[in-house]
Amino acid sequence: MNKLKLPLAVFVIWVVASSVYLYVWAFTDYGYFDEQNQWLGLTEMAPAQTKLLTYFDLSEVASVNQRLLVHIRETGCRCNAYADQHADDLLADVQGQQITLTVAEANALNISVPATPMVAVFQLKESTAKLIYAGPYASGPFCSADDSFLPAVLGGGLDISGPWLNGGVKACRCVVTNE
């Protein structure tokens, strides 16, 4: 019986240590998307809307009723892999323009970025770009396509009076420090 105590103790310590490590690793980047409440009181991103059209020369596209999906990424964020898989699963057949920006490029366009990965969806119509949605791709620690906000946003299933700045949801994200 004494011969089993040491291997059993080692096994129990290994299981507990592995569980703690996996829990901490999985939830390190999990939290509120807009943790610092940067979007609190913000009702639109009007400067971004006009700058987008000129910066990317979308005037021809904007004459047609289309969507523009702006993916915002920061290199080194562990959550990018989840968002990329999510985008591959849900956005492959989406009609409209898709562009990817860094946080610095988004800031230059006056797009407020509290965390990444982030998606901003604009409606392009009559040479204007109207923000419909900004925030994470989905809720949950792994950005699962099952928990996605994009089908409702892209399918027109939302009945909101203004843009949806979705910062109060918990998601896998890397907080952006604005210095």
C-alpha positions in Angstrom: 0.0 0.0 0.0 2.9 2.4 0.8 4.3 1.8 -2.8 1.1 3.4 -4.2 1.2 6.6 -2.2 4.0 8.3 -4.0 2.8 7.6 -7.6 -0.8 8.5 -6.5 0.4 11.8 -5.0 2.4 12.6 -8.1 -0.6 11.8 -10.3 -2.9 14.0 -8.2 -0.4 16.9 -8.2 0.0 16.6 -11.9 -3.8 16.6 -12.5 -4.4 19.6 -10.2 -1.4 21.6 -11.7 -2.5 20.8 -15.3 -6.0 21.8 -14.6 -5.0 25.1 -13.0 -2.6 25.8 -15.9 -5.3 25.1 -18.6 -7.9 27.1 -16.8 -5.5 30.1 -16.5 -4.3 29.7 -20.1 -7.9 29.5 -21.5 -9.3 32.4 -19.6 -6.3 34.8 -19.6 -7.7 36.7 -22.6 -11.4 36.2 -21.7 -13.3 39.2 -20.4 -15.4 42.2 -21.4 -14.6 43.4 -24.9 -14.7 47.1 -23.9 -13.2 46.7 -20.4 -12.3 50.4 -20.1 -15.7 51.6 -21.4 -14.2 53.5 -24.3 -17.5 53.2 -26.2 -19.6 54.4 -23.3 -21.7 57.3 -24.6 -20.3 56.9 -28.2 -23.2 56.9 -30.6 -21.3 56.7 -33.9 -18.0 56.7 -35.7 -18.8 59.4 -38.3 -15.2 60.4 -39.0 -14.3 56.8 -39.6 -17.2 56.4 -42.0 -16.1 59.2 -44.3 -12.4 58.4 -44.1 -13.0 54.8 -45.0 -14.5 55.7 -48.3 -11.6 57.9 -49.3 -8.8 55.9 -47.8 -9.9 52.7 -49.6 -11.4 54.4 -52.7 -14.7 52.7 -52.1 -16.8 55.4 -53.9 -17.7 53.0 -56.7 -18.7 50.2 -54.3 -20.6 52.6 -52.1 -23.0 53.5 -54.9 -24.3 50.0 -54.5 -26.0 48.7 -51.4 -23.3 46.5 -50.0 -21.6 45.7 -46.7 -18.0 46.5 -45.8 -16.5 44.2 -43.1 -13.4 45.7 -41.5 -11.4 43.1 -39.6 -9.1 44.6 -37.0 -6.2 42.5 -35.7 -3.1 43.0 -33.5 -0.2 40.7 -34.1 0.5 38.3 -31.3 -3.1 38.1 -30.0 -3.9 34.5 -29.2 -7.6 35.2 -30.0 -6.8 35.9 -33.7 -6.7 32.1 -34.4 -10.3 31.8 -33.1 -11.5 34.8 -35.0 -9.9 33.7 -38.2 -11.5 30.3 -37.9 -14.8 32.0 -37.1 -14.5 34.2 -40.2 -13.7 31.2 -42.4 -16.7 29.4 -41.1 -19.2 32.2 -41.5 -17.9 34.8 -43.9 -16.8 32.8 -46.9 -20.0 33.5 -48.8 -20.6 37.1 -47.6 -21.3 39.5 -50.4 -19.3 42.7 -50.0 -15.9 44.1 -49.4 -13.7 42.8 -46.6 -10.5 44.5 -45.4 -8.1 43.8 -42.6 -6.5 46.6 -40.6 -4.0 46.8 -37.7 -4.9 48.8 -34.6 -2.7 51.7 -35.8 -4.4 51.8 -39.2 -7.9 51.7 -37.5 -6.9 54.5 -35.1 -5.7 56.6 -38.1 -9.2 56.2 -39.5 -10.8 57.3 -36.2 -12.1 53.8 -35.4 -12.1 53.3 -31.7 -10.6 49.9 -30.9 -10.9 48.8 -27.2 -9.7 45.2 -28.0 -8.9 42.8 -30.8 -9.8 40.8 -32.8 -12.6 43.1 -33.7 -15.0 43.4 -36.6 -16.8 46.5 -37.8 -19.6 46.2 -40.3 -20.5 49.2 -42.4 -23.4 49.6 -44.8 -22.2 51.2 -48.1 -24.9 53.1 -49.9 -25.0 56.3 -52.0 -21.3 57.2 -51.3 -21.7 56.9 -47.5 -20.6 54.2 -45.0 -23.0 53.8 -42.1 -21.7 51.8 -39.1 -24.0 48.9 -38.3 -21.9 46.8 -35.8 -18.6 47.0 -34.0 -17.3 44.5 -31.5 -16.2 40.9 -31.2 -17.1 38.2 -33.6 -18.9 36.1 -30.9 -19.3 35.8 -27.2 -17.5 33.1 -25.2 -13.9 32.3 -24.5 -13.3 30.6 -27.9 -15.2 32.9 -30.4 -17.3 30.0 -31.5 -19.3 30.4 -34.7 -22.3 29.0 -32.7 -22.2 32.1 -30.5 -21.7 34.6 -33.3 -23.3 38.0 -33.6 -22.6 38.2 -37.4 -25.5 36.2 -38.8 -28.0 38.6 -37.2 -25.9 41.6 -38.2 -25.4 40.5 -41.8 -28.8 39.0 -42.3 -30.6 42.1 -41.2 -32.1 40.4 -38.2 -31.4 43.4 -36.0 -33.8 46.1 -35.5 -31.8 48.9 -33.9 -32.0 52.6 -34.3 -28.2 53.2 -34.5 -24.9 51.3 -34.6 -24.5 48.4 -32.2 -21.2 49.0 -30.3 -21.0 45.7 -28.6 -18.5 46.3 -25.8 -20.4 44.8 -22.9 -20.1 41.2 -23.9 -17.5 38.7 -22.6 -15.3 37.3 -25.4 -11.8 36.2 -26.2 -9.9 39.4 -26.7 -6.6 41.2 -26.3 -7.1 44.5 -24.6 -5.6 47.4 -26.6 -3.8 50.0 -24.5 -4.3 53.5 -25.8 -1.3 55.6 -24.8 
